[in-house]
Amino acid sequence: MVSRFEHPAGGYKKIFETCEELSEPLPASVTGRIPSFLRGSLLRLGPGLFEVGDEPFYHLFDGQALMHKFDFKNGQVTYYRKFIRTDAYVRAITEKRVVITEFGTFAYPDPCRNIFSRFFSYFKGVEVTDNCLVNVYPVGEDFYAVTETNYITKVNPDTLETLKKVDMCNYININGVTAHPHIENDGTVYNIGNCMGKGATLAYNIVMIPPTQKDKSDPIEKSKVVVQFPSAERFKPAYVHSFGMSENYFVFVETPVKINLLKFLSAWSIRGSNYMDCFESNESQGTLFHIARKNPGEYIDLKFKGAAIGMFHHINAYEDQGFVVFDLCAWKGFEFVYNYLWLANLRANWEEVKKAAMIAPQPEVRRYVIPLDVHKEEQGKNLVSLPYTTATAVMHSDGTIWLEPEVLFSGPRQALEFPQINYSKYAGKNYTYTYGLGLNHFIPDRIVKLNVKTKETWVWQEPDTYPSEPLFVQTPDGVDEDDGVLMTIVAAPGSQRPAFLLILNAKDLSEIARAEVECDIPVTFHGMYKP
């Protein structure tokens, strides 16, 4: 499960380079056989423009959103991509400069405007970015490209045209929503974001968007808050990237990485700061774990606590015999992992990349177990009685319940990240397999599979190739959980055809087919298979 390769040639630098959009789909050359049940599109999002004129973007999450599409038809494959026409992109291209402040890049005020108009624009407040470079997902019959702000962008998944910018604040009490909703098989969408709670304190709302409406109205207009989680600090919400959902419960992990809202509101306009400047770590908090009932939405007021971790991706959560079991990709300690994702770090020479990862938080796949039935008299004893896990939960005298995880996978500076599962059949249920992208000192260089029950692992890896998050597609008549294929976009800089779509057998990660294209494809984060 650890990487077999070093990358002294630095080919990975190529995935952080600007590329052009395409005017029409490119045919891909296929080796192997594309499974006949693949008849649709693989949609992916990531940054594609890493500088505007002579102004660079500085962070991995700053480049302008580029949407990619591989189409499958009769065993043939085509590749197409287009920049999303967000306000951030259109204004940057028009003015030939960075106009909207991105995650790690400050947009300087317009040099052409005088001191008075600059002064007044301070009072209009911050223009929040709509650069939707992280994911794409369906809402009703529509598709939205998203980041983590209040803006989501409706796109046409066939033509990749940009349709409209939607401000979630118009529909719901939320400051932003994550790029990782949970979507039920009927199309109901759940998401989480921070919000103003009662008495001017911060809180976190779980929001529900209903499925396609009979009257064909927009489901987003019917969004509602299902349940609210409290915030540990009044003016400093934790950074939340995803959440867990089992059949009857939501799991929210409140990490020590905080957004300092006061800094966010004041420093922005005055001091040339960006989003990254507004993060800080609470070194004494540890990690707080919260659960809530899903239906009807009800917060369960128990204090679960554990050692400090950073956390971006939940893998899955399920209930078993009065416990909620949830698996996640953890980074140990309280330091913010995004500090290591500046483009300058990722484009460094291999020895430098390795040196930086040495001092960074260490990755680990972990399983935590929360007991639902807690009694005060069980102080000091482990409350977890599931026979198959070493995860524990112990009640302390102050009533907090301390959680220790079971480690499912751990390798020095070797992460299983961007986890995926057989989501349509096993989301929220007791499951066996997760698939992910293997990061080697933060550089993606392999596809991995993990049996969360036995800890057995499988790896696909080739020298000087850099894959992306693998998406699982079930074989139509599949019986087993891992009957299906994984699809990943792989960069192979320096090859005659420098990128390919790779299709692996999910059982053993053996190659089924690849579809090579004659253009470079930069890094992508998340996406979906649209049948």
C-alpha positions in Angstrom: 0.0 0.0 0.0 3.0 2.3 0.3 4.5 3.7 -2.9 7.1 1.6 -4.7 8.5 4.7 -6.6 10.4 7.8 -6.1 9.9 10.8 -8.4 13.3 12.4 -8.9 12.4 13.5 -12.4 9.7 15.7 -11.0 7.1 14.7 -13.7 4.3 15.6 -11.1 5.0 19.3 -11.6 3.1 19.0 -14.9 -0.2 18.4 -13.3 0.0 21.9 -11.8 0.3 23.7 -15.1 -2.2 25.7 -17.1 -3.8 24.1 -20.1 -6.2 25.3 -22.8 -9.8 24.3 -23.1 -10.9 22.3 -26.1 -13.1 23.5 -28.9 -14.4 20.0 -29.6 -14.1 16.5 -28.1 -10.9 14.7 -28.8 -10.9 11.0 -29.7 -9.0 8.8 -27.3 -7.1 5.7 -28.4 -8.2 2.7 -26.5 -6.1 -0.3 -25.5 -8.0 -3.2 -23.8 -11.8 -3.3 -24.0 -14.1 -0.7 -22.5 -16.8 -2.6 -20.6 -20.1 -2.5 -22.5 -22.0 -1.2 -19.5 -20.1 2.1 -19.5 -22.4 4.3 -21.6 -22.3 7.8 -20.2 -19.8 10.4 -19.0 -17.1 10.7 -16.4 -17.2 14.3 -15.1 -14.3 15.7 -13.2 -13.3 19.1 -11.8 -10.0 20.8 -10.9 -7.9 23.9 -11.6 -6.8 24.6 -15.1 -5.6 28.2 -15.2 -2.8 28.7 -12.7 -2.0 32.4 -13.6 -3.7 35.4 -15.2 -1.3 37.4 -17.3 1.8 37.8 -15.1 -0.2 37.3 -11.8 0.2 33.8 -10.4 -2.3 31.9 -8.2 -0.4 30.6 -5.2 -2.5 27.7 -3.7 -3.7 24.3 -5.0 -7.3 25.5 -4.5 -6.9 28.8 -6.4 -6.6 27.9 -10.1 -9.7 28.5 -12.2 -12.3 25.8 -12.5 -11.9 23.5 -15.5 -14.5 20.8 -16.1 -13.4 17.5 -17.8 -15.5 14.9 -19.5 -14.8 11.5 -20.9 -17.7 10.1 -22.9 -18.2 6.4 -23.6 -20.1 5.2 -26.6 -19.9 1.7 -28.3 -16.5 1.0 -26.8 -15.2 4.3 -28.1 -14.0 7.2 -25.8 -13.8 10.9 -26.3 -12.3 13.6 -24.1 -13.6 17.2 -23.7 -13.0 20.1 -21.3 -14.1 23.7 -20.8 -13.4 26.4 -18.2 -16.5 27.2 -16.2 -17.6 30.8 -16.8 -17.6 31.8 -13.2 -17.5 35.5 -12.3 -14.0 34.9 -11.0 -12.9 33.5 -14.4 -14.7 35.9 -16.7 -13.5 39.0 -14.8 -10.0 37.7 -14.6 -9.9 37.0 -18.4 -11.5 40.4 -19.1 -9.2 42.4 -16.9 -6.1 40.2 -17.4 -5.5 40.1 -13.6 -6.7 38.3 -10.5 -9.9 40.2 -9.7 -11.6 37.9 -7.0 -9.5 36.8 -4.0 -9.1 33.1 -4.1 -8.3 30.6 -1.3 -4.6 31.5 -1.1 -4.3 34.4 -3.6 -5.2 38.0 -2.7 -6.8 40.1 -5.5 -5.3 43.6 -5.4 -7.7 46.5 -5.8 -8.2 47.8 -9.3 -5.2 50.0 -10.0 -7.4 52.1 -12.4 -9.8 53.2 -9.7 -9.2 56.2 -7.5 -8.8 56.3 -3.7 -12.4 57.3 -3.1 -14.0 54.4 -5.0 -11.5 52.0 -3.4 -12.5 53.4 0.0 -16.2 52.9 -0.6 -15.7 49.4 -2.0 -14.3 48.4 1.5 -17.7 48.9 2.9 -19.4 46.7 0.4 -17.6 43.9 2.1 -15.8 41.0 0.6 -16.6 39.5 -2.8 -16.6 35.8 -2.2 -15.3 33.6 -4.9 -17.5 31.4 -7.0 -14.5 29.4 -8.4 -16.2 26.0 -8.4 -13.1 23.8 -8.9 -13.8 21.0 -6.4 -16.7 18.8 -7.4 -19.9 18.3 -9.5 -23.1 16.7 -8.3 -26.8 16.3 -9.3 -29.6 18.2 -7.6 -32.9 17.0 -9.0 -32.5 17.0 -12.8 -29.7 19.6 -12.7 -25.9 19.5 -12.2 -23.8 21.9 -10.1 -20.1 22.5 -10.1 -19.1 23.5 -6.6 -16.5 24.7 -4.2 -17.0 25.5 -0.5 -18.5 29.0 -0.5 -22.2 30.0 -0.7 -22.0 30.0 -4.6 -22.7 27.0 -6.7 -22.7 27.0 -10.5 -25.3 25.2 -12.6 -23.7 23.5 -15.6 -24.8 21.5 -18.6 -23.1 18.1 -18.2 -23.3 17.4 -22.0 -22.0 20.6 -23.5 -20.1 21.7 -20.3 -21.7 25.1 -20.7 -22.1 27.4 -17.7 -25.8 28.0 -17.0 -26.1 30.1 -13.8 -24.6 31.2 -10.6 -26.7 30.3 -7.5 -26.3 31.9 -4.1 -27.3 29.3 -1.4 -27.7 32.2 1.0 -30.9 33.2 -0.8 -32.5 29.9 0.2 -31.1 28.9 3.6 -29.2 30.1 6.7 -25.8 29.1 5.7 -22.4 30.8 5.1 -21.2 28.2 2.7 -21.7 24.5 1.9 -19.2 21.7 1.4 -18.3 20.1 -1.9 -19.2 16.7 -0.3 -23.0 16.3 0.0 -24.5 12.9 0.7 -27.0 11.9 -1.9 -29.6 9.3 -1.3 -30.9 6.9 -4.0 -34.1 8.9 -4.4 -32.1 12.1 -5.1 -32.3 13.8 -1.7 -29.2 15.8 -1.1 -27.8 16.5 2.4 -25.0 19.0 3.1 -23.4 20.9 6.0 -22.1 24.4 6.4 -21.5 26.9 9.2 -24.2 29.5 10.0 -25.2 32.1 12.6 -26.9 30.2 15.4 -28.9 31.6 18.3 -27.6 34.6 20.2 -25.0 35.6 17.6 -23.0 32.4 18.1 -21.7 30.3 15.3 -23.2 26.9 14.6 -23.3 24.3 11.8 -26.5 23.5 9.9 -27.3 20.3 8.1 -29.3 21.2 5.0 -31.6 19.0 3.0 -32.5 19.6 -0.7 -35.4 17.4 -1.7 -35.4 15.2 -4.9 -36.9 16.2 -8.3 -40.2 18.0 -7.7 -43.4 16.7 -9.4 -44.2 20.2 -10.6 -40.7 20.5 -12.1 -39.9 23.5 -9.8 -36.3 23.9 -8.6 -35.6 21.7 -5.5 -33.1 24.2 -4.2 -36.0 26.6 -3.5 -37.4 23.9 -1.1 -34.1 23.5 0.8 -34.4 23.3 4.6 -32.3 23.0 7.7 -32.7 19.5 9.2 -30.6 19.9 12.4 -28.0 22.2 13.9 -24.7 21.3 15.6 -23.2 23.7 18.2 -19.8 25.3 17.7 -17.1 24.8 20.3 -15.9 28.4 19.9 -18.3 31.3 19.5 -16.6 33.3 16.7 -14.4 30.5 15.3 -16.2 27.7 13.4 -14.1 24.6 12.6 -13.2 24.1 9.0 -15.6 21.4 7.7 -14.9 19.6 4.4 -17.3 16.7 4.7 -19.6 14.8 7.2 -20.7 11.3 7.8 -24.2 9.9 7.3 -25.5 6.5 8.3 -29.1 5.3 7.8 -30.4 7.2 10.8 -27.6 9.5 12.0 -25.3 12.4 10.9 -21.7 12.4 12.2 -19.9 15.7 12.4 -16.2 15.9 13.3 -15.2 19.3 14.8 -11.5 19.5 14.3 -9.1 22.0 15.9 -8.6 23.8 12.6 -10.7 27.0 12.9 -11.7 29.9 10.7 -11.2 33.1 12.6 -14.3 35.0 11.5 -13.2 38.3 13.0 -9.9 38.1 11.0 -11.9 37.1 8.0 -14.2 40.1 8.2 -11.7 42.7 9.1 -8.3 41.8 7.6 -9.6 41.1 4.2 -10.5 44.6 3.0 -7.6 46.3 4.8 -4.6 44.1 4.7 -4.5 42.2 1.5 -5.2 38.8 3.1 -6.8 35.7 1.6 -8.8 32.8 3.0 -5.7 30.9 4.1 -4.7 33.8 6.4 -7.9 33.3 8.4 -7.2 29.7 9.6 -5.7 29.0 13.0 -5.4 25.9 15.1 -6.8 25.5 18.6 -3.9 23.5 20.1 -5.8 22.5 23.3 -9.2 21.5 22.0 -8.5 18.1 20.5 -11.2 16.8 18.2 -14.9 16.9 19.1 -17.3 14.3 17.6 -21.0 15.1 17.3 -24.0 13.0 16.3 -27.5 13.9 15.5 -30.6 11.9 14.6 -31.6 12.3 10.9 -35.3 11.9 11.0 -36.7 13.9 12.8 -33.5 16.0 13.0 -32.3 16.1 16.6 -28.9 16.9 18.1 -27.8 14.3 20.6 -26.1 16.2 23.4 -23.2 14.0 24.4 -19.6 15.1 24.5 -17.4 12.8 22.5 -13.7 13.8 22.3 -10.5 12.5 20.9 -6.9 13.5 20.1 -6.4 16.3 17.6 -6.7 15.4 13.9 -7.2 17.2 10.7 -9.8 15.6 8.5 -11.2 16.2 5.0 -12.8 13.1 3.9 -15.2 10.7 5.6 -15.2 7.3 4.0 -18.5 5.8 5.3 -20.6 5.5 8.4 -23.0 2.8 9.6 -24.9 1.6 12.6 -24.3 -1.8 14.3 -25.9 -3.1 17.6 -26.3 0.3 19.2 -23.1 1.9 17.9 -22.3 4.3 15.0 -19.1 3.2 13.3 -17.4 5.7 11.0 -14.3 5.5 9.0 -12.3 8.6 7.8 -9.0 9.8 6.4 -7.2 11.5 9.3 -4.1 13.7 9.5 -2.6 13.5 12.9 -2.2 16.6 15.0 -3.7 20.1 14.9 -1.7 21.7 12.1 -3.7 22.5 8.9 -2.7 20.2 6.1 -3.5 22.9 3.5 -0.3 24.7 4.7 1.5 22.1 2.7 -0.5 22.5 -0.5 0.9 25.8 -1.8 1.8 25.3 -5.4 5.4 26.3 -4.7 5.7 23.3 -2.4 4.0 20.9 -4.9 6.1 22.1 -7.8 9.4 21.7 -5.9 12.0 19.2 -6.7 11.5 15.7 -5.2 14.0 16.0 -2.4 12.3 19.3 -1.3 8.8 17.7 -1.6 10.0 14.9 0.7 11.5 17.3 3.2 8.3 19.3 3.5 6.2 16.2 4.0 8.6 15.1 6.8 7.4 17.9 9.1 3.7 17.8 8.0 0.9 15.9 9.8 1.0 12.1 9.2 -1.9 10.5 7.4 -3.9 7.6 8.7 -7.1 5.8 7.9 -9.1 5.4 11.1 -12.2 3.9 12.4 -14.1 5.5 15.3 -17.0 4.0 17.2 -19.6 6.1 19.0 -21.9 4.3 21.6 -25.6 5.5 21.3 -26.6 4.2 24.7 -24.5 5.9 27.3 -25.0 5.6 31.1 -23.2 7.8 33.7 -22.4 4.8 35.9 -20.2 3.2 33.2 -17.3 5.6 34.0 -13.8 4.5 33.1 -14.9 1.5 31.2 -14.8 0.9 27.4 -18.3 1.3 26.1 -17.6 -0.3 22.7 -18.6 -4.0 22.7 -18.4 -4.7 19.0 -16.3 -7.9 18.6 -14.5 -6.9 15.4 -13.0 -3.5 16.3 -10.3 -2.2 18.7 -11.8 1.3 18.7 -12.8 2.4 22.2 -15.0 4.9 23.9 -14.4 5.6 27.6 -16.5 7.9 29.9 -14.5 10.3 31.9 -15.6 11.7 35.3 -16.5 15.1 33.7 -19.0 13.2 31.5 -17.0 13.5 28.3 -16.5 10.3 26.4 -13.0 9.8 25.0 -12.7 8.1 21.6 -9.6 6.1 20.6 -9.6 4.9 16.9 -8.7 1.6 15.3 -6.1 2.2 12.7 -7.2 0.7 9.3 -4.1 1.8 7.4 -1.0 3.7 8.2 2.3 4.3 6.3 4.8 7.0 6.9 3.9 10.0 4.6 1.8 7.5 2.6 -1.9 8.5 2.5 -5.0 6.8 1.3 -6.9 9.9 0.4 -9.9 10.9 -1.9 -11.7 7.8 -0.7 -14.6 6.2 -2.6 -16.9 3.3 -2.0 -19.6 1.4 -3.8 -21.8 4.4 -2.8 -25.1 3.5 -4.4 -25.3 0.1 -2.6 -23.3 0.6 0.6 -23.4 4.3 1.7 -24.5 4.3 5.3 -24.3 0.5 5.5 -21.9 -2.0 6.9 -19.3 -2.3 4.1 -16.0 -3.9 3.3 -14.0 -2.0 0.7 -12.8 1.5 0.1 -10.8 2.7 -2.9 -8.6 5.8 -2.9 -5.8 7.8 -4.3 -2.4 7.0 -2.8 -0.4 10.1 -1.9 3.3 9.8 -1.6 4.6 12.8 0.3 1.5 14.6 -1.0 2.2 13.6 -4.6 -0.6 11.3 -6.1 1.2 8.2 -7.5 -1.0 5.1 -7.1 -4.6 3.8 -6.8 -5.3 1.8 -3.7 -7.9 -0.5 -2.3 -8.4 -1.3 1.3 -10.5 -4.1 3.0 -11.6 -2.3 6.1 -12.5 -5.6 7.8 -9.2 -7.5 7.2 -6.9 -4.5 6.4 -5.8 -6.3 3.2 -4.6 -3.8 0.5 -4.2 -3.8 -3.3 -2.2 -1.2 -5.4 -2.1 -0.1 -9.0 1.0 1.9 -9.8 3.3 2.7 -12.8 6.4 4.8 -12.8 6.1 8.5 -13.6 2.3 8.4 -13.7 0.1 10.5 -11.5 -3.5 9.3 -11.1 -6.6 11.1 -9.6 -9.4 10.0 -7.3 -10.8 6.7 -8.5 -14.6 6.5 -9.0 -16.4 3.2 -8.6 -19.0 2.0 -11.1 -21.0 -1.1 -10.3 -21.3 -3.9 -12.8 -25.1 -4.0 -13.7 -25.6 -7.6 -12.6 -22.9 -7.4 -9.9 -23.4 -9.4 -6.7 -20.4 -8.7 -4.6 -19.6 -5.2 -3.2 -16.6 -4.9 -5.4 -18.1 -6.2 -8.6 -17.4 -3.2 -10.8 -14.7 -1.0 -12.2 -12.7 2.0 -11.0 -12.1 4.9 -13.3 -9.3 7.4 -12.8 -7.6 10.1 -15.0 -3.9 9.5 -15.1 -1.3 12.1 -16.1 1.8 10.5 -17.8 4.0 13.6 -18.5 6.6 13.0 -21.1 4.8 10.1 -22.7 3.8 10.3 -26.4 0.2 10.6 -25.2 0.6 12.5 -21.9 -2.7 11.5 -20.2 -5.2 8.6 -20.2 -8.4 7.4 -18.6 -7.7 4.2 -16.8 -10.3 1.5 -16.1 -9.4 -1.0 -13.4 -11.2 -4.1 -12.2 -12.3 -3.2 -8.7 -11.7 -6.7 -7.5 -7.9 -6.8 -7.8 -7.0 -3.4 -9.5 -5.9 -5.2 -12.7 -6.1 -3.1 -15.8 -9.2 -3.6 -18.0 -8.6 -0.7 -20.5 -7.0 2.6 -21.0 -8.0 5.5 -23.3 -5.1 7.8 -24.1 -5.3 11.4 -25.3 -2.8 13.6 -27.0 -3.0 16.5 -24.5 -1.9 17.1 -20.9 -4.6 16.9 -18.2 -3.9 18.8 -15.0 -4.9 17.7 -11.5 -8.6 17.0 -10.8 -10.1 16.7 -7.3 -13.6 15.1 -7.4 -16.3 14.2 -9.9 -19.0 11.7 -10.8 -20.0 9.1 -13.3 -23.2 10.1 -15.1 -24.8 7.0 -16.7 
